[in-house]
Amino acid sequence: MVDFLEYTVISELKAVPEFQKILADSDIKNIGLYKALTVLNKDPLLSAKFIFIMDEWDLIYREYRDNEKLQIRFINLLQDLFKSGPGLSCFSLAYLTGILPIKKYNSQSALNNFDEYNMLLSGTFAPYFGFTDEEVTELSRLPRCHISKDMLKEWYEGYKFSPDAKDEEQKINVPIDVYNPNSVCRAISRNRCSNYWSSTSSNEEVIRLINMNFDGIKDDIISLISGGRILFDCESFQNDMTSIDSRDQIFSLLVCLGYLGCTDEGDFLRSAYVPNREIRSVLSSIVRRQPWYSSLPVIVRSEKLFQAIRSRDAAKTAEIVGSIHNSSYVSVIGYNREEALVFCLISGLMWCAESSYDSFRELPAGKGFADLVFVSKIRTDLPIMIVEFKRDSSAETALKQIKEQDYAGRYRKDGDEREVLLIGLSYNSGTREHECLIERM
C-alpha cells in the first residue's frame, strides 16, 4: 500500500511538463517519493515547493491494525517527508485529516512538528469538527427541510469541545457543541431523523474493546448508554487500535472514533458520555447483540421496573427507582434535585422500553407541561405512561397535578383507546424515601 501511494504521486508529478525532464534525468525509479520531491526542490531553476494534503491519513492504522510492518513503513515515509530537513524544505504546507490522532511511540509523537487538533484536544479548530448550532439552525430553515431543529439536536448534536479561543467579555473558554455533519445532511435530504451511522468496521472494533472488559468496561458502557458519565485519563493513549491495555485507553479510542463525547476536566482528565440519540442507538444495538447482554443485572432490573409499572405495583416501582437513585449512576452533587428522579426512571426503563417507546420531557399537555411521557411508537397494546415527579412532597400531590392539569387529555382525542397509566413519583430528601402511586385511566 505504501509503494502504491508513492507510485501514484510520482506518476502525477511526471505528468507535469515542468517536472518531466528533471524526473526523467534523475535516477529515482526505485528511490521513492521522498527523493523525487527533494530532487524537484533542489533544482536551481525550479526550487519547487508543494502543498501536501492527505485525507484519512490513519487508514493503515485502522484497517490494517495488526500489520505492524506496514504501519512502520508508512510512518517512516511520513517522518522522511516531514521531520528531515530536506523533506521539510519541499513543503509550503502539509494538511492531514483522519480519525485517530498522530501515532505515538512511547510518550512521543512520531510527527511532533505538526500542530495537532483532535477529539481529545480540539483547540481553536473546535468549530470545524462538525456543524455548529448556528449552521444547523440555518439548515433547518431551508424550504426542503421538514425536520425541526430540536429533533436534529436530539439525534446528532452533543460533541462538546473547549476551544483555546476565549469569549471577549467573560474571558473564559466557551464550550462549543457540534453536530455529526454526515448524519444531519442525510436526515435533511431524506426528511427523517434516524441512525445513519454506517461505520461497520469500527462497530466491530467497539465490540472487541467492550469484550476486553478492562476494569468492568461492560458495566461502564451500560452506564453511559443509560445517561451516566465516566471519568478517564487520556495521557497514556498511544493513538492506535492495537496497544490497548487499559480502561482509560479504551475510552480515549472511543472518543476519537466518535462513539463518545467528552468534556475537559483539567490536565489529561476527561468525562465521557454518549453524545446523542444516534450514538445511543448504535451502542445499544451493539450491546444487545452480545451473548452476555441478557444476564446483566441492569437489564434484568429494567424488565422488572417495566413490569411493576404495567401491573400497577407502586411499591415495587418506588423500590426499584430508589435503588437506581442510590446507585453510582446518580451524581452525589445532583442527588437531591428533581432532575435526578427523571434520570432514574428514564435510565431504569431504557433497556426494555427504548425500542418500543418514544420519551418526551416537559411535554405540552392539557393546561401545562407533563414532566415525562412515554408513548409507544407502533404497538397499541403498550400503555402510554404519564409521569409527574415531586421532591419533598407526596406521590398523591404529583398524581393530583396530572389529573387537574389534564395531561392525559391529548390522548383521548379522536377515539384513541390506548391504555394510559398516570404515575406519581416523589422523593423525600430528608429520609431519602421514595413513594409511588399508579392509576389506570
LUMMIRO-553132 format. One record per residue (C-alpha): residue in one letter; x, y, z. Coordinates in steps of 0.1 Angstrom, whole numbers. Layout:
BEGIN
<aa: a east: X north: Y up: Z> $
...
//
This chain:
BEGIN
<aa: m east: 0 north: 0 up: 0> $
<aa: v east: 28 north: 24 up: 8> $
<aa: d east: 45 north: 15 up: -25> $
<aa: f east: 13 north: 22 up: -43> $
<aa: l east: 9 north: 56 up: -26> $
<aa: e east: 44 north: 66 up: -36> $
<aa: y east: 40 north: 53 up: -72> $
<aa: t east: 7 north: 72 up: -77> $
<aa: v east: 21 north: 105 up: -65> $
<aa: i east: 53 north: 101 up: -85> $
<aa: s east: 32 north: 93 up: -116> $
<aa: e east: 12 north: 125 up: -111> $
<aa: l east: 44 north: 145 up: -108> $
<aa: k east: 58 north: 131 up: -140> $
<aa: a east: 27 north: 143 up: -158> $
<aa: v east: 36 north: 179 up: -150> $
<aa: p east: 55 north: 193 up: -180> $
<aa: e east: 79 north: 213 up: -159> $
<aa: f east: 89 north: 182 up: -139> $
<aa: q east: 91 north: 156 up: -167> $
<aa: k east: 127 north: 162 up: -178> $
<aa: i east: 141 north: 165 up: -143> $
<aa: l east: 125 north: 133 up: -132> $
<aa: a east: 135 north: 115 up: -163> $
<aa: d east: 171 north: 126 up: -160> $
<aa: s east: 172 north: 116 up: -123> $
<aa: d east: 178 north: 80 up: -113> $
<aa: i east: 148 north: 79 up: -89> $
<aa: k east: 130 north: 49 up: -103> $
<aa: n east: 134 north: 28 up: -72> $
<aa: i east: 142 north: 56 up: -47> $
<aa: g east: 106 north: 68 up: -39> $
<aa: l east: 86 north: 99 up: -32> $
<aa: y east: 110 north: 115 up: -7> $
<aa: k east: 138 north: 116 up: -32> $
<aa: a east: 116 north: 127 up: -61> $
<aa: l east: 104 north: 157 up: -41> $
<aa: t east: 138 north: 167 up: -29> $
<aa: v east: 152 north: 165 up: -65> $
<aa: l east: 125 north: 189 up: -77> $
<aa: n east: 130 north: 211 up: -47> $
<aa: k east: 168 north: 213 up: -51> $
<aa: d east: 167 north: 220 up: -89> $
<aa: p east: 181 north: 256 up: -92> $
<aa: l east: 156 north: 267 up: -118> $
<aa: l east: 125 north: 252 up: -102> $
<aa: s east: 131 north: 253 up: -64> $
<aa: a east: 97 north: 236 up: -63> $
<aa: k east: 76 north: 236 up: -32> $
<aa: f east: 45 north: 216 up: -26> $
<aa: i east: 13 north: 215 up: -6> $
<aa: f east: 6 north: 181 up: 8> $
<aa: i east: -30 north: 171 up: 15> $
<aa: m east: -39 north: 136 up: 28> $
<aa: d east: -74 north: 125 up: 39> $
<aa: e east: -78 north: 95 up: 62> $
<aa: w east: -41 north: 95 up: 70> $
<aa: d east: -48 north: 69 up: 97> $
<aa: l east: -64 north: 43 up: 73> $
<aa: i east: -35 north: 19 up: 77> $
<aa: y east: -37 north: 21 up: 115> $
<aa: r east: -75 north: 14 up: 114> $
<aa: e east: -79 north: -11 up: 86> $
<aa: y east: -45 north: -29 up: 90> $
<aa: r east: -42 north: -26 up: 127> $
<aa: d east: -23 north: -60 up: 130> $
<aa: n east: 2 north: -53 up: 102> $
<aa: e east: 29 north: -36 up: 122> $
<aa: k east: 54 north: -39 up: 94> $
<aa: l east: 32 north: -19 up: 71> $
<aa: q east: 25 north: 7 up: 98> $
<aa: i east: 62 north: 12 up: 104> $
<aa: r east: 69 north: 17 up: 67> $
<aa: f east: 42 north: 42 up: 64> $
<aa: i east: 52 north: 63 up: 95> $
<aa: n east: 89 north: 61 up: 83> $
<aa: l east: 78 north: 77 up: 50> $
<aa: l east: 59 north: 105 up: 68> $
<aa: q east: 90 north: 111 up: 90> $
<aa: d east: 112 north: 113 up: 60> $
<aa: l east: 89 north: 139 up: 44> $
<aa: f east: 81 north: 160 up: 75> $
<aa: k east: 108 north: 155 up: 101> $
<aa: s east: 140 north: 156 up: 80> $
<aa: g east: 155 north: 189 up: 69> $
<aa: p east: 155 north: 181 up: 31> $
<aa: g east: 119 north: 168 up: 34> $
<aa: l east: 106 north: 198 up: 52> $
<aa: s east: 121 north: 222 up: 27> $
<aa: c east: 99 north: 207 up: 0> $
<aa: f east: 66 north: 219 up: 15> $
<aa: s east: 48 north: 252 up: 20> $
<aa: l east: 20 north: 234 up: 38> $
<aa: a east: 11 north: 199 up: 50> $
<aa: y east: -25 north: 191 up: 60> $
<aa: l east: -36 north: 156 up: 72> $
<aa: t east: -70 north: 146 up: 83> $
<aa: g east: -82 north: 114 up: 99> $
<aa: i east: -100 north: 99 up: 129> $
<aa: l east: -70 north: 89 up: 151> $
<aa: p east: -45 north: 114 up: 165> $
<aa: i east: -10 north: 110 up: 152> $
<aa: k east: 6 north: 78 up: 163> $
<aa: k east: 27 north: 80 up: 194> $
<aa: y east: 57 north: 58 up: 203> $
<aa: n east: 64 north: 56 up: 240> $
<aa: s east: 53 north: 91 up: 251> $
<aa: q east: 64 north: 109 up: 220> $
<aa: s east: 45 north: 116 up: 188> $
<aa: a east: 61 north: 103 up: 156> $
<aa: l east: 53 north: 137 up: 139> $
<aa: n east: 56 north: 161 up: 168> $
<aa: n east: 63 north: 191 up: 145> $
<aa: f east: 26 north: 192 up: 134> $
<aa: d east: 0 north: 214 up: 150> $
<aa: e east: -24 north: 187 up: 160> $
<aa: y east: -62 north: 190 up: 167> $
<aa: n east: -83 north: 160 up: 176> $
<aa: m east: -114 north: 149 up: 195> $
<aa: l east: -95 north: 149 up: 228> $
<aa: l east: -76 north: 182 up: 222> $
<aa: s east: -96 north: 203 up: 197> $
<aa: g east: -80 north: 237 up: 203> $
<aa: t east: -91 north: 265 up: 180> $
<aa: f east: -103 north: 240 up: 154> $
<aa: a east: -133 north: 231 up: 177> $
<aa: p east: -160 north: 246 up: 154> $
<aa: y east: -147 north: 227 up: 124> $
<aa: f east: -151 north: 191 up: 138> $
<aa: g east: -188 north: 192 up: 127> $
<aa: f east: -217 north: 215 up: 121> $
<aa: t east: -222 north: 242 up: 147> $
<aa: d east: -255 north: 251 up: 162> $
<aa: e east: -257 north: 282 up: 141> $
<aa: e east: -251 north: 262 up: 109> $
<aa: v east: -278 north: 237 up: 118> $
<aa: t east: -302 north: 265 up: 126> $
<aa: e east: -297 north: 278 up: 90> $
<aa: l east: -301 north: 243 up: 75> $
<aa: s east: -333 north: 237 up: 95> $
<aa: r east: -348 north: 269 up: 79> $
<aa: l east: -343 north: 256 up: 43> $
<aa: p east: -376 north: 251 up: 24> $
<aa: r east: -367 north: 215 up: 18> $
<aa: c east: -361 north: 207 up: 54> $
<aa: h east: -392 north: 194 up: 72> $
<aa: i east: -373 north: 184 up: 104> $
<aa: s east: -373 north: 206 up: 135> $
<aa: k east: -341 north: 220 up: 149> $
<aa: d east: -349 north: 203 up: 182> $
<aa: m east: -351 north: 169 up: 165> $
<aa: l east: -318 north: 174 up: 147> $
<aa: k east: -303 north: 185 up: 180> $
<aa: e east: -316 north: 154 up: 199> $
<aa: w east: -303 north: 130 up: 173> $
<aa: y east: -270 north: 144 up: 161> $
<aa: e east: -256 north: 171 up: 185> $
<aa: g east: -237 north: 167 up: 217> $
<aa: y east: -200 north: 166 up: 208> $
<aa: k east: -186 north: 192 up: 232> $
<aa: f east: -153 north: 210 up: 228> $
<aa: s east: -135 north: 235 up: 249> $
<aa: p east: -116 north: 257 up: 224> $
<aa: d east: -85 north: 277 up: 231> $
<aa: a east: -102 north: 309 up: 219> $
<aa: k east: -119 north: 329 up: 248> $
<aa: d east: -150 north: 349 up: 250> $
<aa: e east: -140 north: 385 up: 249> $
<aa: e east: -165 north: 396 up: 276> $
<aa: q east: -164 north: 367 up: 300> $
<aa: k east: -127 north: 359 up: 294> $
<aa: i east: -133 north: 322 up: 297> $
<aa: n east: -133 north: 293 up: 274> $
<aa: v east: -167 north: 290 up: 257> $
<aa: p east: -177 north: 253 up: 251> $
<aa: i east: -188 north: 245 up: 216> $
<aa: d east: -214 north: 219 up: 207> $
<aa: v east: -211 north: 203 up: 172> $
<aa: y east: -234 north: 180 up: 152> $
<aa: n east: -225 north: 149 up: 132> $
<aa: p east: -224 north: 166 up: 97> $
<aa: n east: -229 north: 135 up: 76> $
<aa: s east: -260 north: 124 up: 96> $
<aa: v east: -275 north: 159 up: 96> $
<aa: c east: -272 north: 160 up: 58> $
<aa: r east: -288 north: 126 up: 53> $
<aa: a east: -316 north: 134 up: 77> $
<aa: i east: -325 north: 166 up: 59> $
<aa: s east: -322 north: 150 up: 24> $
<aa: r east: -344 north: 121 up: 35> $
<aa: n east: -367 north: 142 up: 58> $
<aa: r east: -363 north: 116 up: 85> $
<aa: c east: -342 north: 115 up: 117> $
<aa: s east: -327 north: 80 up: 120> $
<aa: n east: -295 north: 62 up: 127> $
<aa: y east: -272 north: 70 up: 97> $
<aa: w east: -240 north: 58 up: 115> $
<aa: s east: -226 north: 34 up: 90> $
<aa: s east: -190 north: 27 up: 102> $
<aa: t east: -194 north: -11 up: 102> $
<aa: s east: -156 north: -18 up: 107> $
<aa: s east: -154 north: 5 up: 137> $
<aa: n east: -186 north: -11 up: 151> $
<aa: e east: -167 north: -44 up: 152> $
<aa: e east: -138 north: -26 up: 169> $
<aa: v east: -162 north: -14 up: 196> $
<aa: i east: -174 north: -50 up: 202> $
<aa: r east: -138 north: -61 up: 206> $
<aa: l east: -130 north: -33 up: 230> $
<aa: i east: -161 north: -39 up: 252> $
<aa: n east: -154 north: -76 up: 253> $
<aa: m east: -119 north: -70 up: 267> $
<aa: n east: -138 north: -59 up: 298> $
<aa: f east: -109 north: -40 up: 314> $
<aa: d east: -119 north: -29 up: 349> $
<aa: g east: -156 north: -37 up: 342> $
<aa: i east: -158 north: -18 up: 309> $
<aa: k east: -191 north: -36 up: 301> $
<aa: d east: -208 north: -21 up: 332> $
<aa: d east: -193 north: 13 up: 322> $
<aa: i east: -208 north: 11 up: 287> $
<aa: i east: -242 north: 2 up: 301> $
<aa: s east: -240 north: 32 up: 325> $
<aa: l east: -230 north: 55 up: 296> $
<aa: i east: -259 north: 44 up: 274> $
<aa: s east: -282 north: 49 up: 303> $
<aa: g east: -271 north: 85 up: 306> $
<aa: g east: -242 north: 83 up: 330> $
<aa: r east: -207 north: 98 up: 328> $
<aa: i east: -173 north: 81 up: 332> $
<aa: l east: -140 north: 98 up: 341> $
<aa: f east: -109 north: 87 up: 322> $
<aa: d east: -73 north: 98 up: 317> $
<aa: c east: -62 north: 102 up: 281> $
<aa: e east: -25 north: 107 up: 287> $
<aa: s east: -14 north: 71 up: 281> $
<aa: f east: -33 north: 67 up: 248> $
<aa: q east: -9 north: 56 up: 220> $
<aa: n east: -33 north: 67 up: 192> $
<aa: d east: -38 north: 33 up: 176> $
<aa: m east: -61 north: 3 up: 179> $
<aa: t east: -36 north: -23 up: 189> $
<aa: s east: -17 north: -11 up: 220> $
<aa: i east: -49 north: -10 up: 242> $
<aa: d east: -42 north: -23 up: 276> $
<aa: s east: -64 north: -3 up: 300> $
<aa: r east: -99 north: 11 up: 305> $
<aa: d east: -85 north: 47 up: 300> $
<aa: q east: -72 north: 38 up: 266> $
<aa: i east: -105 north: 22 up: 255> $
<aa: f east: -124 north: 54 up: 264> $
<aa: s east: -98 north: 76 up: 246> $
<aa: l east: -102 north: 55 up: 215> $
<aa: l east: -140 north: 55 up: 216> $
<aa: v east: -139 north: 93 up: 218> $
<aa: c east: -116 north: 95 up: 188> $
<aa: l east: -139 north: 72 up: 168> $
<aa: g east: -169 north: 94 up: 176> $
<aa: y east: -188 north: 69 up: 198> $
<aa: l east: -184 north: 90 up: 229> $
<aa: g east: -182 north: 127 up: 236> $
<aa: c east: -161 north: 141 up: 263> $
<aa: t east: -155 north: 173 up: 284> $
<aa: d east: -122 north: 186 up: 296> $
<aa: e east: -119 north: 182 up: 334> $
<aa: g east: -83 north: 196 up: 336> $
<aa: d east: -49 north: 182 up: 325> $
<aa: f east: -55 north: 149 up: 308> $
<aa: l east: -87 north: 140 up: 327> $
<aa: r east: -118 north: 137 up: 306> $
<aa: s east: -155 north: 130 up: 314> $
<aa: a east: -170 north: 106 up: 287> $
<aa: y east: -207 north: 105 up: 278> $
<aa: v east: -229 north: 93 up: 249> $
<aa: p east: -235 north: 125 up: 229> $
<aa: n east: -268 north: 119 up: 212> $
<aa: r east: -297 north: 96 up: 203> $
<aa: e east: -280 north: 83 up: 172> $
<aa: i east: -249 north: 71 up: 190> $
<aa: r east: -270 north: 57 up: 219> $
<aa: s east: -289 north: 37 up: 193> $
<aa: v east: -257 north: 23 up: 178> $
<aa: l east: -242 north: 14 up: 211> $
<aa: s east: -275 north: -1 up: 224> $
<aa: s east: -277 north: -23 up: 193> $
<aa: i east: -241 north: -35 up: 197> $
<aa: v east: -247 north: -44 up: 234> $
<aa: r east: -279 north: -62 up: 227> $
<aa: r east: -261 north: -85 up: 202> $
<aa: q east: -236 north: -97 up: 228> $
<aa: p east: -241 north: -131 up: 245> $
<aa: w east: -238 north: -116 up: 280> $
<aa: y east: -265 north: -90 up: 274> $
<aa: s east: -295 north: -108 up: 289> $
<aa: s east: -276 north: -117 up: 321> $
<aa: l east: -266 north: -82 up: 331> $
<aa: p east: -283 north: -71 up: 364> $
<aa: v east: -292 north: -37 up: 349> $
<aa: i east: -311 north: -54 up: 321> $
<aa: v east: -330 north: -76 up: 345> $
<aa: r east: -338 north: -46 up: 367> $
<aa: s east: -351 north: -27 up: 336> $
<aa: e east: -376 north: -56 up: 329> $
<aa: k east: -387 north: -57 up: 365> $
<aa: l east: -393 north: -20 up: 366> $
<aa: f east: -414 north: -20 up: 334> $
<aa: q east: -434 north: -50 up: 346> $
<aa: a east: -440 north: -33 up: 380> $
<aa: i east: -454 north: -2 up: 363> $
<aa: r east: -476 north: -22 up: 339> $
<aa: s east: -490 north: -43 up: 368> $
<aa: r east: -495 north: -10 up: 388> $
<aa: d east: -473 north: -23 up: 416> $
<aa: a east: -465 north: 11 up: 431> $
<aa: a east: -444 north: -2 up: 460> $
<aa: k east: -421 north: -22 up: 437> $
<aa: t east: -418 north: 7 up: 413> $
<aa: a east: -407 north: 30 up: 442> $
<aa: e east: -383 north: 4 up: 454> $
<aa: i east: -366 north: 0 up: 421> $
<aa: v east: -364 north: 37 up: 414> $
<aa: g east: -350 north: 42 up: 449> $
<aa: s east: -323 north: 16 up: 442> $
<aa: i east: -313 north: 34 up: 410> $
<aa: h east: -313 north: 68 up: 428> $
<aa: n east: -289 north: 54 up: 454> $
<aa: s east: -266 north: 37 up: 429> $
<aa: s east: -233 north: 51 up: 414> $
<aa: y east: -253 north: 61 up: 383> $
<aa: v east: -265 north: 93 up: 401> $
<aa: s east: -241 north: 121 up: 409> $
<aa: v east: -237 north: 129 up: 446> $
<aa: i east: -238 north: 166 up: 436> $
<aa: g east: -272 north: 163 up: 418> $
<aa: y east: -287 north: 137 up: 441> $
<aa: n east: -313 north: 159 up: 457> $
<aa: r east: -325 north: 175 up: 425> $
<aa: e east: -358 north: 165 up: 409> $
<aa: e east: -338 north: 160 up: 377> $
<aa: a east: -322 north: 130 up: 393> $
<aa: l east: -355 north: 113 up: 397> $
<aa: v east: -363 north: 119 up: 360> $
<aa: f east: -329 north: 103 up: 351> $
<aa: c east: -336 north: 73 up: 374> $
<aa: l east: -369 north: 65 up: 355> $
<aa: i east: -355 north: 71 up: 320> $
<aa: s east: -324 north: 50 up: 326> $
<aa: g east: -343 north: 24 up: 345> $
<aa: l east: -368 north: 18 up: 317> $
<aa: m east: -344 north: 23 up: 289> $
<aa: w east: -333 north: -13 up: 282> $
<aa: c east: -368 north: -27 up: 278> $
<aa: a east: -386 north: 4 up: 265> $
<aa: e east: -363 north: 22 up: 242> $
<aa: s east: -371 north: 1 up: 211> $
<aa: s east: -409 north: 4 up: 217> $
<aa: y east: -413 north: 39 up: 232> $
<aa: d east: -405 north: 75 up: 225> $
<aa: s east: -400 north: 95 up: 256> $
<aa: f east: -408 north: 133 up: 259> $
<aa: r east: -396 north: 157 up: 286> $
<aa: e east: -417 north: 187 up: 296> $
<aa: l east: -443 north: 178 up: 270> $
<aa: p east: -471 north: 204 up: 264> $
<aa: a east: -503 north: 187 up: 275> $
<aa: g east: -536 north: 199 up: 288> $
<aa: k east: -531 north: 230 up: 309> $
<aa: g east: -494 north: 227 up: 314> $
<aa: f east: -463 north: 206 up: 308> $
<aa: a east: -460 north: 169 up: 318> $
<aa: d east: -427 north: 161 up: 334> $
<aa: l east: -422 north: 129 up: 314> $
<aa: v east: -443 north: 109 up: 289> $
<aa: f east: -437 north: 76 up: 273> $
<aa: v east: -457 north: 69 up: 241> $
<aa: s east: -454 north: 36 up: 222> $
<aa: k east: -440 north: 40 up: 187> $
<aa: i east: -462 north: 14 up: 169> $
<aa: r east: -477 north: -12 up: 192> $
<aa: t east: -512 north: -3 up: 206> $
<aa: d east: -511 north: -29 up: 233> $
<aa: l east: -485 north: -10 up: 253> $
<aa: p east: -497 north: 17 up: 277> $
<aa: i east: -490 north: 54 up: 275> $
<aa: m east: -472 north: 64 up: 307> $
<aa: i east: -475 north: 99 up: 320> $
<aa: v east: -452 north: 107 up: 350> $
<aa: e east: -450 north: 136 up: 374> $
<aa: f east: -421 north: 140 up: 398> $
<aa: k east: -421 north: 157 up: 432> $
<aa: r east: -393 north: 163 up: 457> $
<aa: d east: -402 north: 168 up: 494> $
<aa: s east: -439 north: 164 up: 485> $
<aa: s east: -461 north: 134 up: 480> $
<aa: a east: -469 north: 110 up: 452> $
<aa: e east: -505 north: 119 up: 458> $
<aa: t east: -498 north: 155 up: 450> $
<aa: a east: -480 north: 145 up: 418> $
<aa: l east: -509 north: 123 up: 407> $
<aa: k east: -534 north: 151 up: 415> $
<aa: q east: -515 north: 175 up: 393> $
<aa: i east: -516 north: 151 up: 364> $
<aa: k east: -554 north: 150 up: 367> $
<aa: e east: -561 north: 187 up: 374> $
<aa: q east: -538 north: 198 up: 345> $
<aa: d east: -555 north: 172 up: 322> $
<aa: y east: -521 north: 159 up: 309> $
<aa: a east: -539 north: 128 up: 295> $
<aa: g east: -565 north: 147 up: 276> $
<aa: r east: -545 north: 148 up: 244> $
<aa: y east: -546 north: 110 up: 243> $
<aa: r east: -583 north: 108 up: 245> $
<aa: k east: -589 north: 127 up: 213> $
<aa: d east: -601 north: 111 up: 181> $
<aa: g east: -612 north: 79 up: 198> $
<aa: d east: -578 north: 69 up: 210> $
<aa: e east: -584 north: 38 up: 231> $
<aa: r east: -549 north: 30 up: 243> $
<aa: e east: -544 north: 23 up: 280> $
<aa: v east: -530 north: 54 up: 299> $
<aa: l east: -511 north: 50 up: 332> $
<aa: l east: -508 north: 80 up: 355> $
<aa: i east: -477 north: 78 up: 376> $
<aa: g east: -468 north: 100 up: 406> $
<aa: l east: -433 north: 97 up: 419> $
<aa: s east: -419 north: 115 up: 450> $
<aa: y east: -387 north: 116 up: 470> $
<aa: n east: -381 north: 129 up: 505> $
<aa: s east: -346 north: 145 up: 507> $
<aa: g east: -346 north: 142 up: 544> $
<aa: t east: -355 north: 105 up: 548> $
<aa: r east: -344 north: 95 up: 513> $
<aa: e east: -376 north: 75 up: 509> $
<aa: h east: -394 north: 71 up: 476> $
<aa: e east: -431 north: 69 up: 471> $
<aa: c east: -451 north: 60 up: 440> $
<aa: l east: -488 north: 59 up: 431> $
<aa: i east: -501 north: 45 up: 398> $
<aa: e east: -536 north: 47 up: 384> $
<aa: r east: -551 north: 35 up: 352> $
<aa: m east: -572 north: 60 up: 332> $
//
